[in-house]
Amino acid sequence: MHLLAAVVVKKTLMHLVRRLGGPGLIALGLIDNSFIPLPGGMDAATILLAAAHHEPWWYYAVMATIGSLIGGYLTYRIGLKGGQQTLDKKLSRKRAQQAEHIVQRYGFWSVAVTAICPPPVPIVPTLIVAGALKYPPQKFLTALALGRSARYTLLAYLGHRYGRHIVRWLSRYYQPLLYILIALAVVGALVAIYYWRRQRKNKNPSASGPAQEAA
């Protein structure tokens, strides 16, 4: 039911974005760069809007970048204010440690490259960790703007140039793609639950010890 609801919400948001145009990309960017990411949603919306040719293609690239910057900065601020507590609450220990290592080692480019990378590479852990580590906000915003503008400029141009062919192909193979996405989401959820339970068990090794001894 939760998965079905997520699919319905995503389709509804995409429909609203197509109706709202550029401003809809800003709203979608706020959501996509928060703790409720919509993998591929911003990319698809940018391509579809650029393919419609209602505005110059670069307009949609700018609006998508603005939305991502606002959403990314808000997530960065959450990490900045919450610090280590936010990391423990929002991320698994393994993912937090990986993101911390990457941000500490590569700094500016860790944010910029993550912002360019398409799904399934997640950007939210990098945003939170950059805030928790108190990475300078000016450098953070510059890196995020560089990565996101490069990504959405390319996508908007491709949508403008080849969008009608892309839309025609998607409409033809929409159902198989949807089923594949649902299957991947189910597998991902099962893997996440497995690692969550394993991590919880590792955090409380003493919980099973006394119970076994009592038996």
Backbone torsions as a table, in degrees:
resi	resn	phi	psi	omega
1	MET	NA	-41.6	179.7
2	HIS	-64.2	-39.9	179.9
3	LEU	-65.6	-43.7	178.0
4	LEU	-60.9	-42.1	178.7
5	ALA	-62.3	-39.4	179.8
6	ALA	-64.2	-41.0	178.8
7	VAL	-64.2	-43.9	179.8
8	VAL	-62.9	-44.1	179.4
9	VAL	-61.2	-43.4	-178.4
10	LYS	-64.7	-42.9	178.7
11	LYS	-64.5	-39.1	178.8
12	THR	-64.3	-43.6	178.2
13	LEU	-62.4	-42.0	179.3
14	MET	-62.7	-39.4	178.1
15	HIS	-63.8	-43.4	179.0
16	LEU	-64.2	-40.9	179.9
17	VAL	-62.4	-41.0	179.2
18	ARG	-64.7	-32.5	178.4
19	ARG	-76.7	-38.1	-176.9
20	LEU	-81.8	-23.9	-179.8
21	GLY	76.3	-140.0	-176.7
22	GLY	-53.6	-48.3	178.0
23	PRO	-57.8	-30.3	177.5
24	GLY	-64.8	-31.0	177.4
25	LEU	-66.6	-34.7	177.9
26	ILE	-65.1	-44.9	178.9
27	ALA	-63.0	-41.7	179.9
28	LEU	-66.8	-35.4	177.7
29	GLY	-63.7	-36.0	177.1
30	LEU	-61.4	-41.6	-178.4
31	ILE	-74.1	-45.2	-173.0
32	ASP	-65.5	-27.4	-179.7
33	ASN	-100.6	19.6	177.9
34	SER	-108.6	-160.6	179.2
35	PHE	-82.3	6.2	176.3
36	ILE	-122.3	64.3	-176.5
37	PRO	-66.1	151.5	177.2
38	LEU	-119.5	84.6	-172.9
39	PRO	-52.5	120.9	178.5
40	GLY	82.4	-8.4	-175.8
41	GLY	-64.9	-47.2	179.2
42	MET	-64.7	-40.5	180.0
43	ASP	-61.7	-48.3	-178.5
44	ALA	-63.8	-42.5	-179.0
45	ALA	-64.5	-40.8	179.0
46	THR	-63.1	-44.0	179.6
47	ILE	-64.3	-45.9	-177.7
48	LEU	-63.5	-43.2	-179.4
49	LEU	-67.9	-40.6	177.7
50	ALA	-65.6	-32.9	179.3
51	ALA	-69.3	-25.9	-178.3
52	ALA	-72.3	-21.8	175.3
53	HIS	63.7	25.8	177.0
54	HIS	-74.3	-31.1	178.6
55	GLU	-132.7	165.4	174.5
56	PRO	-56.9	144.2	-173.8
57	TRP	-59.5	-35.1	-177.7
58	TRP	-68.3	-21.9	177.6
59	TYR	-61.1	-42.6	-179.5
60	TYR	-70.3	-32.7	175.5
61	ALA	-63.5	-41.8	179.9
62	VAL	-65.7	-45.3	-177.8
63	MET	-66.2	-39.5	177.8
64	ALA	-65.2	-39.4	178.6
65	THR	-65.1	-43.1	179.1
66	ILE	-60.6	-46.5	178.9
67	GLY	-60.2	-41.6	179.5
68	SER	-67.5	-37.1	179.0
69	LEU	-65.4	-44.4	-179.9
70	ILE	-64.0	-49.1	180.0
71	GLY	-63.2	-41.5	179.5
72	GLY	-65.4	-38.3	-179.4
73	TYR	-69.5	-37.1	177.5
74	LEU	-63.3	-41.4	177.5
75	THR	-66.8	-39.7	175.0
76	TYR	-58.3	-42.5	180.0
77	ARG	-64.9	-35.0	177.1
78	ILE	-62.3	-44.6	177.0
79	GLY	-65.8	-36.7	180.0
80	LEU	-64.9	-41.7	-178.2
81	LYS	-78.4	-39.3	-175.3
82	GLY	-84.2	-25.9	-180.0
83	GLY	60.1	-139.4	-176.0
84	GLN	-62.5	-32.3	179.1
85	GLN	-62.1	-40.0	178.4
86	THR	-65.2	-41.2	178.0
87	LEU	-60.5	-45.4	-179.4
88	ASP	-65.0	-32.0	-176.3
89	LYS	-80.8	-41.7	-169.8
90	LYS	-96.2	-23.5	-175.4
91	LEU	-126.6	150.7	172.0
92	SER	-69.1	157.7	-176.8
93	ARG	-60.9	-41.0	-178.3
94	LYS	-64.2	-46.9	-178.9
95	ARG	-65.6	-39.2	179.2
96	ALA	-63.7	-42.9	179.9
97	GLN	-65.3	-40.4	178.0
98	GLN	-62.8	-46.5	-179.7
99	ALA	-64.8	-40.5	177.9
100	GLU	-60.4	-44.7	-179.5
101	HIS	-61.4	-43.7	-178.3
102	ILE	-66.4	-46.1	-178.7
103	VAL	-65.4	-41.8	-180.0
104	GLN	-66.1	-35.4	-176.3
105	ARG	-81.9	-42.0	-172.0
106	TYR	-108.1	-13.6	174.2
107	GLY	52.9	-115.7	-176.5
108	PHE	-51.5	-47.0	-174.4
109	TRP	-74.3	-21.8	175.9
110	SER	-64.1	-38.9	178.5
111	VAL	-74.9	-46.0	-176.3
112	ALA	-63.0	-46.3	-177.8
113	VAL	-68.1	-41.4	177.7
114	THR	-61.8	-35.8	179.6
115	ALA	-68.6	-27.6	178.9
116	ILE	-80.0	-37.7	-172.7
117	CYS	-62.2	135.8	177.6
118	PRO	-80.9	171.5	173.6
119	PRO	-57.1	148.5	12.7
120	PRO	-92.4	13.7	178.3
121	VAL	-67.8	118.0	-177.0
122	PRO	-83.0	141.6	178.9
123	ILE	-103.1	-23.5	-175.3
124	VAL	-57.6	-44.1	177.9
125	PRO	-57.5	-39.3	179.3
126	THR	-65.6	-40.5	-180.0
127	LEU	-62.7	-45.8	-178.2
128	ILE	-66.9	-45.5	-177.5
129	VAL	-64.6	-39.7	177.8
130	ALA	-58.4	-39.5	177.0
131	GLY	-69.8	-45.2	-178.2
132	ALA	-63.0	-33.3	179.1
133	LEU	-85.5	2.7	179.0
134	LYS	58.1	42.6	174.8
135	TYR	-65.4	136.3	-174.5
136	PRO	-51.8	127.1	-175.4
137	PRO	-60.5	-36.0	-179.6
138	GLN	-64.2	-44.8	178.5
139	LYS	-66.5	-38.7	179.5
140	PHE	-60.9	-49.6	-178.6
141	LEU	-65.2	-37.3	178.1
142	THR	-64.5	-44.2	179.4
143	ALA	-65.2	-43.0	-179.9
144	LEU	-65.4	-41.3	178.9
145	ALA	-64.4	-40.3	179.4
146	LEU	-62.1	-48.9	-178.2
147	GLY	-66.8	-48.2	-177.2
148	ARG	-68.5	-39.2	-179.6
149	SER	-65.7	-39.4	177.0
150	ALA	-62.6	-43.4	-178.3
151	ARG	-66.2	-49.7	-174.9
152	TYR	-77.4	-24.7	173.3
153	THR	-65.0	-44.2	178.3
154	LEU	-63.7	-46.0	-178.0
155	LEU	-65.5	-41.7	179.6
156	ALA	-64.6	-39.7	178.5
157	TYR	-65.2	-44.6	178.1
158	LEU	-61.9	-38.7	177.0
159	GLY	-63.9	-42.1	178.8
160	HIS	-64.7	-39.9	-173.9
161	ARG	-82.7	-44.2	-172.8
162	TYR	-122.8	11.1	-171.6
163	GLY	-58.3	-40.6	-177.2
164	ARG	-64.7	-36.3	177.3
165	HIS	-69.4	-38.8	179.1
166	ILE	-64.2	-45.6	-179.9
167	VAL	-62.6	-41.5	179.6
168	ARG	-63.3	-40.8	179.5
169	TRP	-66.8	-42.1	179.3
170	LEU	-64.1	-40.7	-180.0
171	SER	-65.3	-30.2	-179.5
172	ARG	-75.2	-38.5	-175.0
173	TYR	-111.3	25.3	-175.0
174	TYR	-61.0	-49.3	-175.7
175	GLN	-63.9	-49.0	177.5
176	PRO	-58.7	-40.2	179.1
177	LEU	-63.4	-40.6	179.4
178	LEU	-62.4	-43.9	179.6
179	TYR	-64.4	-39.1	178.3
180	ILE	-64.0	-43.8	179.4
181	LEU	-62.7	-41.8	178.7
182	ILE	-63.4	-43.5	179.2
183	ALA	-62.2	-43.5	178.4
184	LEU	-63.9	-38.7	178.9
185	ALA	-64.2	-40.6	179.0
186	VAL	-64.3	-46.5	178.6
187	VAL	-60.7	-44.4	179.0
188	GLY	-60.9	-41.7	179.2
189	ALA	-64.4	-42.2	179.4
190	LEU	-64.4	-41.8	178.2
191	VAL	-64.0	-42.6	179.6
192	ALA	-62.5	-41.7	179.0
193	ILE	-64.4	-40.6	179.5
194	TYR	-60.8	-49.4	-178.5
195	TYR	-68.0	-34.0	177.7
196	TRP	-63.9	-45.0	-179.8
197	ARG	-67.5	-36.6	178.6
198	ARG	-66.9	-41.8	178.8
199	GLN	-65.2	-40.9	179.8
200	ARG	-64.0	-38.2	179.1
201	LYS	-66.8	-39.9	179.4
202	ASN	-68.0	-30.7	179.7
203	LYS	-72.4	-27.6	-177.2
204	ASN	-121.5	62.7	-178.8
205	PRO	-68.1	-23.6	-177.2
206	SER	-78.0	-15.5	-175.6
207	ALA	-65.8	-38.5	-178.5
208	SER	-83.1	-25.3	-177.1
209	GLY	-60.2	-57.6	179.9
210	PRO	-60.0	-34.5	-179.0
211	ALA	-65.4	-40.0	-179.7
212	GLN	-68.4	-38.7	-179.4
213	GLU	-65.8	-38.3	179.9
214	ALA	-64.1	-35.1	179.3
215	ALA	-68.6	NA	NA
